[in-house]
Amino acid sequence: MAAPEDGEDWEYSVEEVGENGDGSDEEPDRRIEPGSLDAENALFVALGVLIALGALAYGLGFI
C-alpha cells in the first residue's frame, strides 16, 4: 500500500467506520441457529476423526 503524499500515515477513525467497524452504525440482526443433525454429516465427521487418530497413531509408532 502506498503512503499518502503528505508523508503522514493514514488510519481509519471510529467516525469513518462506526462502532461495528463495517461502515454502518446499525446492529446486525443475524443470528446463527442450530440445525438438525444429518446422518451423512455425522458419518463424515466420525470418519475424519478416525482417519486423524489413525494417522496420529501411525506417526507415533503405535500401528
C-alpha positions in Angstrom: 0.0 0.0 0.0 1.4 3.4 -1.0 1.9 6.1 1.6 0.0 9.3 1.3 1.7 12.2 -0.5 1.9 14.4 2.6 4.1 11.9 4.4 1.8 11.1 7.2 0.4 7.6 7.8 -3.3 7.4 7.3 -5.5 5.3 9.6 -9.3 4.8 9.9 -11.0 6.6 12.7 -14.1 5.5 14.6 -16.1 8.3 12.9 -15.3 6.9 9.5 -16.2 3.2 10.1 -18.6 3.3 13.0 -18.6 1.3 16.2 -19.1 -2.0 14.3 -16.2 -1.5 12.0 -18.2 -2.2 8.8 -19.2 1.4 7.9 -22.7 1.2 9.4 -23.9 2.1 12.8 -26.7 -0.5 12.7 -26.6 -3.5 14.9 -26.6 -6.7 12.7 -29.7 -8.7 13.2 -28.2 -12.1 12.1 -28.2 -15.0 14.5 -26.8 -18.4 13.9 -29.4 -21.0 14.7 -28.6 -24.7 15.4 -29.8 -27.0 12.7 -30.7 -30.7 12.7 -28.0 -33.3 12.7 -27.8 -35.2 9.4 -26.5 -38.8 9.4 -24.3 -38.1 6.4 -22.6 -35.2 8.1 -22.1 -37.1 11.3 -20.6 -40.0 9.3 -18.1 -37.8 7.6 -17.1 -36.2 10.9 -16.6 -39.6 12.5 -14.6 -40.8 9.5 -12.4 -37.8 9.7 -11.8 -38.3 13.4 -10.9 -41.9 12.8 -8.5 -41.1 10.0 -6.8 -38.4 12.1 -6.5 -40.7 15.1 -5.1 -43.4 12.8 -2.6 -41.1 11.3 -1.5 -39.9 14.7 -1.2 -43.5 16.0 0.8 -44.4 12.9 3.1 -41.4 13.2 3.8 -42.2 16.9 4.5 -45.8 16.1 1.5 -47.4 17.7 0.5 -49.1 14.5 
